[in-house]
Amino acid sequence: MGEITTITIVPMTSEYIPSIARIEAECFSTPWSEQALWEELSVPAAVFITALIDGKVAGYMGMHHLGNIGYVCNIAVSSEFRGRGVASTLIGSQIDYARTHGLSEISLEVRSSNTPAQALYEKFGFVRLGTRPNFYNSPKEDAEIYSLFLDRQDGGNHNDN
Ligand SMILES: CC(C)(COP(=O)(O)OP(=O)(O)OC[C@H]1O[C@@H](n2cnc3c(N)ncnc32)[C@H](O)[C@@H]1OP(=O)(O)O)[C@@H](O)C(=O)NCCC(=O)NCCS
């Protein structure tokens, strides 16, 4: 009752990978393996972050920074920590990264049936650009393509007038 959740965002390091792989397996039919997550540690474009609550891994979000676009690889929150703003904190952190690094856009795909995730993205200003038919397997499903377009501001201090 009246519990305040403190969510801490840290880079994904090797110590968190087993927990992240468990969350992947919990959330997705074709989860990223520990090995696949390990490989991201040496990918220069990778911006992978972990959300901690009381030292426990609550969720994570991976993005690739290529050119001036951020491509979201995945976002997942363990079911025991959902509905407490973990995904919002993860996205907010990646948007901060994007602004700090001058990215013009963050792009992602999401299953057409995944309305909770779509609501999350729309809340942060992502717009649906269209549908990629049969993008996913297990089960086969269309992807909705979303982008967040970032204006050219200097840390949000820009004045339009
Ligand atoms: C989608 C997911 C990441 C949301 O994580 P979360 O930490 O529970 O999300 P938050 O608490 O930050 O919620 C933020 C917003 O997301 C949306 N949302 C989250 N859960 C929702 C649900 N069950 N139904 C509808 N909207 C939902 C809402 O817009 C919510 O804002 P609100 O609280 O003001 O209504 C989480 O449910 C998850 O990991 N799902 C499985 C993996 C997945 O689908 N990942 C996306 C792949 S593209």
The ligand as an SDF file (V2000), in Angstrom:
LIG
                    3D

 48 50  0  0  0  0  0  0  0  0999 V2000
    4.4760   -4.1970  -23.1800 C   0  0  0  0  0  0  0  0  0  0  0  0
    5.2950   -4.2070  -21.8760 C   0  0  0  0  0  0  0  0  0  0  0  0
    6.7720   -4.0040  -22.2370 C   0  0  0  0  0  0  0  0  0  0  0  0
    4.8170   -3.0760  -20.9620 C   0  0  0  0  0  0  0  0  0  0  0  0
    5.6400   -3.0400  -19.7880 O   0  0  0  0  0  0  0  0  0  0  0  0
    5.1720   -2.3090  -18.4130 P   0  0  0  0  0  0  0  0  0  0  0  0
    6.3830   -2.0900  -17.5990 O   0  0  0  0  0  0  0  0  0  0  0  0
    4.0780   -3.0900  -17.8060 O   0  0  0  0  0  0  0  0  0  0  0  0
    4.6110   -0.9270  -18.9700 O   0  0  0  0  0  0  0  0  0  0  0  0
    4.3500    0.4300  -18.1260 P   0  0  0  0  0  0  0  0  0  0  0  0
    3.9250    0.0760  -16.7470 O   0  0  0  0  0  0  0  0  0  0  0  0
    5.5270    1.3260  -18.2840 O   0  0  0  0  0  0  0  0  0  0  0  0
    3.0930    1.0130  -18.9200 O   0  0  0  0  0  0  0  0  0  0  0  0
    3.2250    2.0770  -19.8420 C   0  0  0  0  0  0  0  0  0  0  0  0
    2.0590    2.1120  -20.8090 C   0  0  0  0  0  0  0  0  0  0  0  0
    2.0180    0.9350  -21.6010 O   0  0  0  0  0  0  0  0  0  0  0  0
    0.6660    0.6090  -21.9300 C   0  0  0  0  0  0  0  0  0  0  0  0
    0.3350   -0.6890  -21.3470 N   0  0  0  0  0  0  0  0  0  0  0  0
    1.1340   -1.4330  -20.5350 C   0  0  0  0  0  0  0  0  0  0  0  0
    0.4990   -2.5800  -20.2140 N   0  0  0  0  0  0  0  0  0  0  0  0
   -0.7120   -2.5500  -20.8340 C   0  0  0  0  0  0  0  0  0  0  0  0
   -1.8130   -3.4530  -20.9080 C   0  0  0  0  0  0  0  0  0  0  0  0
   -1.7970   -4.6340  -20.2700 N   0  0  0  0  0  0  0  0  0  0  0  0
   -2.8840   -3.0990  -21.6470 N   0  0  0  0  0  0  0  0  0  0  0  0
   -2.9180   -1.9280  -22.3230 C   0  0  0  0  0  0  0  0  0  0  0  0
   -1.9030   -1.0270  -22.2800 N   0  0  0  0  0  0  0  0  0  0  0  0
   -0.8160   -1.3420  -21.5570 C   0  0  0  0  0  0  0  0  0  0  0  0
   -0.1850    1.7140  -21.3280 C   0  0  0  0  0  0  0  0  0  0  0  0
   -0.2910    2.7440  -22.3070 O   0  0  0  0  0  0  0  0  0  0  0  0
    0.6990    2.1790  -20.1670 C   0  0  0  0  0  0  0  0  0  0  0  0
    0.4180    3.4860  -19.7890 O   0  0  0  0  0  0  0  0  0  0  0  0
   -0.6410    3.7610  -18.5810 P   0  0  0  0  0  0  0  0  0  0  0  0
   -0.1010    3.0440  -17.3920 O   0  0  0  0  0  0  0  0  0  0  0  0
   -0.6280    5.2390  -18.4560 O   0  0  0  0  0  0  0  0  0  0  0  0
   -1.9410    3.1920  -19.0490 O   0  0  0  0  0  0  0  0  0  0  0  0
    5.1330   -5.5530  -21.0960 C   0  0  0  0  0  0  0  0  0  0  0  0
    3.7500   -5.8460  -21.0050 O   0  0  0  0  0  0  0  0  0  0  0  0
    5.8480   -6.7270  -21.7270 C   0  0  0  0  0  0  0  0  0  0  0  0
    7.0220   -6.9850  -21.4550 O   0  0  0  0  0  0  0  0  0  0  0  0
    5.1430   -7.5030  -22.5620 N   0  0  0  0  0  0  0  0  0  0  0  0
    5.7160   -8.6950  -23.1880 C   0  0  0  0  0  0  0  0  0  0  0  0
    6.8320   -8.3460  -24.1330 C   0  0  0  0  0  0  0  0  0  0  0  0
    6.3850   -7.4540  -25.2560 C   0  0  0  0  0  0  0  0  0  0  0  0
    5.2980   -7.5690  -25.7970 O   0  0  0  0  0  0  0  0  0  0  0  0
    7.2860   -6.5450  -25.6770 N   0  0  0  0  0  0  0  0  0  0  0  0
    7.0540   -5.6440  -26.7840 C   0  0  0  0  0  0  0  0  0  0  0  0
    7.5950   -6.2750  -28.0140 C   0  0  0  0  0  0  0  0  0  0  0  0
    7.4590   -5.1830  -29.4180 S   0  0  0  0  0  0  0  0  0  0  0  0
  1  2  1  0
  2  3  1  0
  2  4  1  0
  2 36  1  0
  4  5  1  0
  5  6  1  0
  6  7  2  0
  6  8  1  0
  6  9  1  0
  9 10  1  0
 10 11  2  0
 10 12  1  0
 10 13  1  0
 13 14  1  0
 14 15  1  0
 15 16  1  0
 15 30  1  0
 16 17  1  0
 17 18  1  0
 17 28  1  0
 18 19  1  0
 18 27  1  0
 19 20  2  0
 20 21  1  0
 21 22  1  0
 21 27  2  0
 22 23  1  0
 22 24  2  0
 24 25  1  0
 25 26  2  0
 26 27  1  0
 28 29  1  0
 28 30  1  0
 30 31  1  0
 31 32  1  0
 32 33  2  0
 32 34  1  0
 32 35  1  0
 36 37  1  0
 36 38  1  0
 38 39  2  0
 38 40  1  0
 40 41  1  0
 41 42  1  0
 42 43  1  0
 43 44  2  0
 43 45  1  0
 45 46  1  0
 46 47  1  0
 47 48  1  0
M  END
$$$$
